[in-house]
Amino acid sequence: MSSQSEIRNPKSEILEVEDLTTYFHLDEGIVRAVDEVSFTVDQGETLGIVGESGCGKSVTSLSIMRLIPTPPGRIEKGRIFFKGRDLLRLSEPEMRRIRGKEISMIFQEPVASLNPVFTVGSQISEAIRLHQGLSKGEAIEKAVEMLKLVGIPLPEERIRAYPHQLSGGMCQRVMIAMALSSHPSLLIADEPTTALDVTIQAQILELLTGLQRKLGMTIILITHDLGVIAETADRVMVMYAGWVVEHAPVLDIFEKPKHPYTLGLLRSMPRLGQTATRLPTIEGLVPNPAHLPSGCYFNPRCPYSSDLCRKEKPELRQVAEGHWIRCYKDI
């Protein structure tokens, strides 16, 4: 039986993350991949997590799924409440019953995520049998239904195909079919449109939003593409060097960004009718997470940096209704 500290009364949030901190203990030092990250996701909404490569987006999602490789990784502290239960306090058998059934994840690089020696049908049906207890024949029928749901033509034939026989877009749809096969409450999509051309990208995004409306799903969408965020997200969490630096409704992020890093990301987006031959960029590089700068982690790249920024770490503070930033300056 769960202890009182494991369960809380869920409100409108399906997921509540408090002070999540995940480090990797390597020979060259401690990599602070996720540093005191807190956020909530409401039932039926889409939370977009955005930032450059190495900012902690994927490690945050793997921490929620409790898939951090240990060693060298370790969730140092924090709480992750899913439907009121703290996932970090569950045993591994309890977590396996949630992982893939109530919380599913679409991983990066779908071709690499699928096993090349098994047909896509066998891989989908295995997930179905594991979580729903169906017979082999029933699981195959359900797998065909899922391929139809995600818009794969001739699903009765495609179910016998191997991953290398399908395009990148088709493999992505197979991954989505597998993730949705148990009708999860929460879907974590980690860069679901990476390496796909813009036409297939649009189809995948339309598919996800359509299935969300149909199934009443909650989605965490992880990407570095602000165009994808603009089309799909309700709220946006901007990450930098393991920190949440800005968290706001999607319209506020695009119309009233408050953090210099968010502003830099938006300025670097190409726009229709833009005549400049070169896009603005954020100067410098993302810092080595094993050797982070003192004070604000963004200060070496920030045009507004001051002595205070170089000495003291800023805390998240609210600057408007539902709008939080980690910065001493309000742009």
N, C-alpha and C positions, 0 to 999 in steps of 0.2 A: 504494500500500500504506500502511496506517495505521502511524503511528509508535507506539513503545512507550508514550508518554504518552497516547495516545488510547484505549487499551484496558486494561481491568483484568479480572481474573477475577470474574465475577458470582457473588454468594452467593445467598441467598434473595431479595435485593432485585431487583426489576425496574427500579426507578428510585432513584437516589441523587443528591440535590442538595446541593452543598457551597458555602456562602458566596455564594449567588446575590445579586447586587447589580445592580439596574436603575434607572437615573436618567433623567429627562427634562430636557433642557437648554432652558429657556424664557427669554423676555425678563425675566420677573419673578424668575428665579432657578432653581436646580437643585431639581427635585422628586425627593425620595428615595422613589420608589414601592415599591421592594423593597430591604431593607437587610440583607445578610448572612444570608439565609434558608438553613437547612439542614434536610433531612429525608430519610427513605427511605420507600419503599412496597414491601411484600412482594408476591410473586406471589399473586394471587387475593384480596387484601384490599381493603377500602374505606377510604381515608383521607379524612376530612372536614376541609375548611378553612373556618373560620367567622370572622366579624367584621363590623363595621359597613361600610357603603359607604365606599370610599376607603381601606381598610386595606391593600390590596395583593394581594387574593386573585386577581382576574382578571389582573393584571399578572404574577403568578407563573406562572399557567397559560400566558399568551401567551409568556412568556420560555422556558418548556419547549418550546413549539411553534416557537420562534424566529419569532414573528409580531409582534414589537415594531416599530412604525413608526419608521424611522430616516431622517432626523432626525424628531422631536427626541429620540426614545428611544434608549437604548443600554444593552446589558448590559455593565456596567463590569468585572465580574470574577465568578469562580465557575466551577464545573464541574457539568455535568448528565450523569450516567452513565445511559444506558438500555441495559439488557442488556450492560453492561460498556463501552459506547462513549461517549465524551464528545461529546454533541451539539453543543457549542459549537465543536468543532474540525472538524466536518464541512463540506464544501463545500455550497453551496446545492442543486446537483443531488442530492447524497447525502441531504440533509435532505428534499427533496421525495419521495424514495422511501420515507422513513419516515413523513412527515407524511400522515395520511389513510389509511395502510395499516397500519402497526404501532402508531401513536399517533393516535387520533381524538379530536375535540373536538365537544361539543354546545355551541353558543354561546347566549348570552342572547337573548331575544326571537326565537323561531323564525320568526314571520311576517316580521320584518325581515331575517332571515338567508337566507330563500329568495328566489330571483329571481322577481319577479312576472310576467315575460313568458314564462317557460318552465313547462311542466307539471312536476309533482313527479316523474313517471316519468322524464322526460328528465334531470332534475337528479340523481336517484339513479343512473341508468344511466351518466351521464357519469363519475361517481366510480368506478363499477365498471369501466368500460372503461379508465380511466386507470391503475388499479392492478392489474388482472387480465388485461388484454389480450384481453378477450372481444369477439366480434362484436357489432354493434348489436342483433341479435335475441336473442342469448344474454344480453346485458346487461339487456334489457327483461324477459326471463324471470326473471333473478336479482332484478331490482327488485321484481317481483310477489311472489316468495318472501319478500323482506325485509319488504314491507308486511304479508304474512300473519304473519310472525314477530313483528312489533310490535303485532299485534292490530287492524289496520285492516280493517273489514268491506268486502266487495266490492272487493278490491284490483285486479282486472282493470279495474274502472271508475274507481276512485280514481286510478289511475296516469295517467289522461288529464286529471285535474283541475288547475286552477291554484291557487296558495296561497290566493288570496282566496276561493276556493270551499270552503275547509276551515275548521273551527273551530280555536281556539288549541291545544286538546289534540291534534287530528289533525295540525296542523303540527309540534307537538313530537314526535309519533310518527314523522313523516316524517324529521325531523332525526336521530332515533335510528336509523332504518332506514339513512339515508345514512352515519352514523358507523360503524355495525356492518357495513356491506356488505362490507368487506374483512377481517372477523374480527380486529380489532386486539387486541394484547396489553394495551394500556393505553387506557382511555377517560377523558377529562377532561370532566366534566359541569359547566358553569358556570351556576349558577342554573337547573337544568332545570325547576323547578316555579314560577318567578316568574310572576305574573299569571294563574295558573290557579286555578280554584276548588278547594276541598278534596277534592272527589270525584275530579276529574281528576288532582289532585296525587297522591293515594293510588294511582291506577291507574298513573301514570308511575313512581312509586317501586317499586311491585310489579313492573312490567315490567322495570325496570333490574336489580333484585336477582334476578329470575327468569332473565334473560338472562345475568347474571354467573355464576350456578350452572351454567347450560346450556353456556356457551361458555368457562368458566374465566377470565374477564376480571378484570383489575385496574382499580379505579375510583378516581379522585380526584374527590370531590364537593364543589363550591364552593357555599356558601350562607350566608345570614345567619340562617337559620331553624334554631334549635337542636332543634325538634321533628323536623325532617327528619333531622338528624344522629343523634338518639337512635334513630331507626328503622333507619338504614342503615349507619352507620359502625362500623368496628372500632377505629380510632384517630382522634383529633381534634387538629388543629393550630389554635390560636387566634391570629389576627393582629391587630396594632394598629399603625397608622402605619408600615407596611412591615416591622415586626418580628414574629418569632414570640415571643409572650409566654408561651404554655403549650402543651405537647405531651404527650399522655398517652392511655392506653386510654380508650375511650368511657365505661366505668363510673366510672373515676376522675374524669373531667371532671364528671360529673353528681353523684356521691356525695361526692367529696373534692376540689373545686376549690381550687387553691392561689394563683392570681393574682387580685388585686382586680378586674381587668377581667372575667375569666371569671365571677367571682362576681356582678358587676353585670349581666352578660348573663343569667345564670340567674335572678336575682331579678326581672328585667323580663319573664319569661315568664308568660303567664296560666296558671292552674291550675284544674282542676275543683274546684268547691266553694269557690273563693276569694270572699270576701264584700267585700273592699275595693273602694271605688268608683274608686280610682286605682292603677295599677300603679307600683311603684318604678321610677325611671329613673336612668341614670348622668348626673350633673350635667355641664354643659358640652358642648363640641363636639369632634369629631375635629380635631386641629390641622392647619393648612395645611402640607402636606408640603414646601413651599418655605421655610417658616419654622418649623421644629420647635423646641420648648422645649429648654432645656439639661437635662442629666441624663436621667432616665427620661422618655420621651415621654408617659407616662400621668400623670405627677405632678400636672399642674394639675387633674385630675379625680379624683384618688385620695384616698379618705378616710384612708388610712394614710400619706400622703406625709410625708417628713421632710427635713431639710437635706441628708442624704446623697443622697436621691432627686433633689433639685433640682440637685445638683452633679455627680454621677457617673452614667455610663451603666451599668446593670447588665448582667451577662453571663448567658447561659443556664446554669443549674446544675441538677443532678439532685437531686430531693428524695425520690424513691422509685423502685422498679424501673420503668423505662420512663416515668417522669414527670419532665418538665423544666419549669422556669419561669424567666422573666427578671424577677426581683424580689429586693429585699433582704429582704423580709419573707415569712415562711412563715405564711400565715393559719391 
